Amino acid sequence: MIQLGAMRTWLSVPLVMLGLAIPAFAGDHTPPPVEAATSFPAVEVHPQEHVAIAVEPYDTKEKESIFHFDYLKHGVMPVRLIITNMGDRPISLRDARILFETASGQRIQAAEPEDVERLLAPAGEPGGDKLPLPSPIPGVHLKHKNRNKDIEADFDTFEYQALVVEPHTTRAGFLFYVLTGLNNPLHGADMYLHELRNADGQQLFPFQIPFSKYLQSKSSQTN
């Protein structure tokens, strides 16, 4: 069973490699190009397992402009996930859990389009609850009338989709986390990944990537 947070279960093969930094692409709704995970500040490298994983929050209006929808305005944080396999054998994410861990220790699953669309429902309507559900409690899928073509287009284009990372390959894409009610959600938070497996089916050691690495890099660029 696919458990990439709340990733849609119909994804079955690696598709589009989704990309890196922004400025040249801002506003044109194009996935940025891919670079190795080790190119990013917020990265964890497991040398013995030949894997590097990085995360890159899209936490500013400028960066977020590649999307059709204003996620930050509605309390949703797009986070780019970059996985580099430096080894000679594939890595499987088929059972992976990729969770946003807040400073208080709450672990939040990645959203599906309908989770974001429910944020548009007026208070009191089914699906109008704006509080994220922590893992491992599954999200409650309620019928609603708030389908949004921009949100669905963004998920189709940008969502992380590769269930296998081939040898000497980098795969990247976005996961979207509903963080309504959290002030400064990146401060003290981590991205927690586990249940990744090698070609023999053995679990890799968990990855816990602090967003503080990203914030420190961002701060140093403005000084």
MIZAKE-295257 format. One record per residue (C-alpha): x, y, z; residue in three letters. Coordinates in nm, 4 decimals. Example, Ala and Ser with C-alpha at 12.3 -4.5 7.8 and 13.67 -1.06 7.14 Angstrom:
2
         c1         c2         c3   code
     1.2300    -0.4500     0.7800    ALA
     1.3670    -0.1060     0.7140    SER
! end
This chain:
223
         c1         c2         c3   code
     0.0000     0.0000     0.0000    MET
     0.1359     0.3407    -0.0919    ILE
     0.1832     0.5587     0.2151    GLN
     0.3659     0.8691     0.0921    LEU
     0.1794     1.0743     0.3504    GLY
    -0.1626     1.0998     0.1904    ALA
    -0.0377     1.0454    -0.1656    MET
    -0.2988     0.9190    -0.4088    ARG
    -0.2831     0.5428    -0.4453    THR
    -0.3241     0.5377    -0.8231    TRP
     0.0346     0.6524    -0.8722    LEU
     0.2248     0.3423    -0.9804    SER
     0.5265     0.4429    -1.1883    VAL
     0.7923     0.7155    -1.1800    PRO
     0.6694     1.0033    -1.3925    LEU
     0.7935     1.3599    -1.4272    VAL
     1.1123     1.4683    -1.2522    MET
     1.0163     1.7858    -1.0747    LEU
     1.2561     2.0557    -1.0061    GLY
     1.4812     2.2930    -0.8189    LEU
     1.5027     2.6662    -0.7631    ALA
     1.2660     2.9298    -0.8760    ILE
     1.3399     3.2747    -1.0089    PRO
     1.3634     3.2019    -1.3832    ALA
     1.0427     2.9988    -1.3647    PHE
     0.8397     3.2066    -1.1201    ALA
     0.4877     3.2676    -1.2430    GLY
     0.4914     3.0389    -1.5478    ASP
     0.3568     2.7300    -1.3651    HIS
     0.6478     2.5167    -1.4840    THR
     0.8184     2.2588    -1.2622    PRO
     1.1726     2.3729    -1.1878    PRO
     1.4651     2.1578    -1.3044    PRO
     1.6122     1.8793    -1.0951    VAL
     1.9425     1.8921    -0.9088    GLU
     2.0988     1.6434    -0.6688    ALA
     1.9698     1.6459    -0.3123    ALA
     2.3168     1.7417    -0.1907    THR
     2.2749     2.0797    -0.3654    SER
     2.0180     2.1896    -0.1054    PHE
     2.0806     2.3267     0.2452    PRO
     1.8228     2.1070     0.4213    ALA
     1.9668     1.7664     0.3342    VAL
     2.0499     1.4443     0.5142    GLU
     2.2972     1.2025     0.3591    VAL
     2.3279     0.8332     0.4495    HIS
     2.6658     0.7417     0.2950    PRO
     2.6482     0.3698     0.3745    GLN
     2.3039     0.3445     0.2144    GLU
     2.4050     0.5738    -0.0759    HIS
     2.0991     0.7961    -0.0360    VAL
     2.0595     1.1705     0.0091    ALA
     1.7235     1.3368     0.0765    ILE
     1.6585     1.7111     0.0813    ALA
     1.3546     1.9279     0.1459    VAL
     1.2867     2.2789     0.0195    GLU
     0.9842     2.4661     0.1579    PRO
     0.8096     2.7044    -0.0785    TYR
     0.7347     2.9543     0.1945    ASP
     0.7338     3.2877     0.0104    THR
     0.4997     3.4470    -0.2408    LYS
     0.7812     3.4617    -0.4962    GLU
     0.8602     3.0923    -0.4748    LYS
     0.4938     2.9945    -0.4573    GLU
     0.4171     3.1809    -0.7803    SER
     0.4983     2.8690    -0.9850    ILE
     0.1634     2.7277    -0.8681    PHE
    -0.1829     2.8236    -0.9915    HIS
    -0.3250     2.8471    -0.6358    PHE
    -0.2186     3.0561    -0.3350    ASP
    -0.1494     2.7761    -0.0856    TYR
     0.0224     2.9892     0.1788    LEU
    -0.2830     3.2139     0.2060    LYS
    -0.4894     2.9101     0.3088    HIS
    -0.2383     2.7644     0.5551    GLY
    -0.0900     2.5040     0.3211    VAL
     0.2874     2.4642     0.2924    MET
     0.4250     2.3253    -0.0362    PRO
     0.7458     2.1340     0.0354    VAL
     0.9704     2.0105    -0.2407    ARG
     1.1156     1.6653    -0.1809    LEU
     1.4402     1.5696    -0.3549    ILE
     1.5749     1.2134    -0.3357    ILE
     1.9101     1.1144    -0.4843    THR
     2.0098     0.7487    -0.5146    ASN
     2.3895     0.7414    -0.5306    MET
     2.4057     0.3627    -0.5306    GLY
     2.3910     0.0883    -0.7916    ASP
     2.0498    -0.0531    -0.6981    ARG
     1.7010     0.1010    -0.6884    PRO
     1.5260     0.2391    -0.3806    ILE
     1.1560     0.1839    -0.3184    SER
     0.9194     0.4405    -0.1676    LEU
     0.6134     0.2226    -0.2138    ARG
     0.5584     0.1930     0.1641    ASP
     0.7251     0.5198     0.2620    ALA
     0.5829     0.7584     0.5180    ARG
     0.6782     1.1236     0.4640    ILE
     0.5515     1.3360     0.7491    LEU
     0.5813     1.6998     0.8512    PHE
     0.6757     1.6956     1.2199    GLU
     0.5915     2.0212     1.3975    THR
     0.7921     2.1752     1.6810    ALA
     0.5436     2.0211     1.9270    SER
     0.5944     1.6724     1.7805    GLY
     0.2707     1.6468     1.5812    GLN
     0.3211     1.4469     1.2624    ARG
     0.1094     1.5591     0.9677    ILE
     0.0501     1.3607     0.6510    GLN
     0.0753     1.5161     0.3079    ALA
    -0.2552     1.6398     0.1709    ALA
    -0.4559     1.5198    -0.1249    GLU
    -0.6313     1.7736    -0.3511    PRO
    -0.9626     1.7301    -0.1713    GLU
    -0.7948     1.8059     0.1627    ASP
    -0.6882     2.1448     0.0297    VAL
    -1.0215     2.2015    -0.1447    GLU
    -1.2044     2.1439     0.1853    ARG
    -1.0284     2.4516     0.3230    LEU
    -1.2396     2.6565     0.0817    LEU
    -1.5659     2.5295     0.2324    ALA
    -1.7496     2.7869     0.4483    PRO
    -1.7488     2.7102     0.8205    ALA
    -2.0329     2.4759     0.9079    GLY
    -2.0419     2.3002     0.5721    GLU
    -1.9278     1.9362     0.5507    PRO
    -1.5560     1.9441     0.4992    GLY
    -1.5224     2.2957     0.6383    GLY
    -1.3045     2.1895     0.9313    ASP
    -0.9648     2.3506     0.8796    LYS
    -0.7684     2.1548     1.1394    LEU
    -0.5130     1.9039     1.0016    PRO
    -0.5400     1.5472     1.1242    LEU
    -0.2199     1.4091     1.2734    PRO
    -0.0730     1.0796     1.1581    SER
    -0.1577     0.7958     1.1975    PRO
    -0.5225     0.9047     1.2050    ILE
    -0.6416     0.8828     0.8425    PRO
    -0.8098     1.1840     0.6901    GLY
    -1.1869     1.1656     0.6702    VAL
    -1.2933     1.1923     0.3068    HIS
    -1.6190     1.3856     0.2977    LEU
    -1.8069     1.4777    -0.0149    LYS
    -1.7909     1.8492    -0.0856    HIS
    -1.8667     2.0985    -0.3599    LYS
    -1.5384     2.2865    -0.3533    ASN
    -1.3534     2.1249    -0.6419    ARG
    -1.0924     2.3662    -0.7661    ASN
    -0.9354     2.3196    -1.1075    LYS
    -0.6224     2.5155    -1.0118    ASP
    -0.5516     2.2940    -0.7113    ILE
    -0.6094     1.9778    -0.9111    GLU
    -0.3886     2.1055    -1.1939    ALA
    -0.1101     2.1785    -0.9467    ASP
    -0.1267     1.8303    -0.7965    PHE
    -0.1250     1.6738    -1.1428    ASP
     0.1803     1.8770    -1.2451    THR
     0.3870     1.9159    -0.9304    PHE
     0.3092     1.6355    -0.6826    GLU
     0.5896     1.3927    -0.6023    TYR
     0.5152     1.0757    -0.7973    GLN
     0.8186     0.8456    -0.8175    ALA
     0.7742     0.5255    -0.6205    LEU
     1.1166     0.4029    -0.7306    VAL
     1.4409     0.6003    -0.7430    VAL
     1.6689     0.4300    -0.9908    GLU
     2.0467     0.3949    -0.9433    PRO
     2.2427     0.7186    -0.9838    HIS
     1.9202     0.9136    -1.0292    THR
     1.7450     1.2035    -0.8590    THR
     1.3676     1.2259    -0.8322    ARG
     1.1869     1.5325    -0.7051    ALA
     0.8410     1.6772    -0.6602    GLY
     0.6126     1.8512    -0.4151    PHE
     0.4107     1.7440    -0.1152    LEU
     0.1508     1.9785     0.0334    PHE
     0.0911     2.0001     0.4090    TYR
    -0.2131     2.1573     0.5746    VAL
    -0.0666     2.3605     0.8620    LEU
    -0.3577     2.5885     0.9485    THR
    -0.3433     2.7276     1.2990    GLY
     0.0369     2.7053     1.3205    LEU
     0.2405     3.0246     1.3494    ASN
     0.5886     3.0038     1.1947    ASN
     0.5372     2.6336     1.1142    PRO
     0.8950     2.5764     0.9939    LEU
     1.0577     2.6858     1.3195    HIS
     1.1581     2.3773     1.5155    GLY
     0.9963     2.1475     1.2575    ALA
     1.1410     1.8492     1.0714    ASP
     1.0556     1.6322     0.7755    MET
     1.0425     1.2723     0.8958    TYR
     1.0751     0.9871     0.6437    LEU
     1.0693     0.6177     0.7175    HIS
     0.9793     0.2842     0.5581    GLU
     1.2053     0.3467     0.2576    LEU
     1.3517     0.0190     0.1325    ARG
     1.6437    -0.1017    -0.0740    ASN
     1.6258    -0.3527    -0.3604    ALA
     1.6337    -0.6416    -0.1105    ASP
     1.3302    -0.5086     0.0753    GLY
     1.5339    -0.3995     0.3763    GLN
     1.4345    -0.0769     0.5485    GLN
     1.6704     0.2155     0.5270    LEU
     1.7446     0.4117     0.8407    PHE
     1.4854     0.6876     0.8958    PRO
     1.5564     1.0398     0.7749    PHE
     1.4801     1.3364     0.9982    GLN
     1.5635     1.6613     0.8191    ILE
     1.5385     1.9815     1.0254    PRO
     1.3894     2.2790     0.8466    PHE
     1.6280     2.4930     1.0535    SER
     1.8946     2.4155     0.7921    LYS
     1.6773     2.5805     0.5289    TYR
     1.5955     2.8778     0.7530    LEU
     1.9627     2.9333     0.8369    GLN
     2.0536     2.9309     0.4688    SER
     1.7701     3.1686     0.3880    LYS
     1.8840     3.4036     0.6639    SER
     2.2450     3.4013     0.5471    SER
     2.1373     3.4951     0.1934    GLN
     1.9622     3.8090     0.3186    THR
     2.2535     3.9280     0.5376    ASN
! end
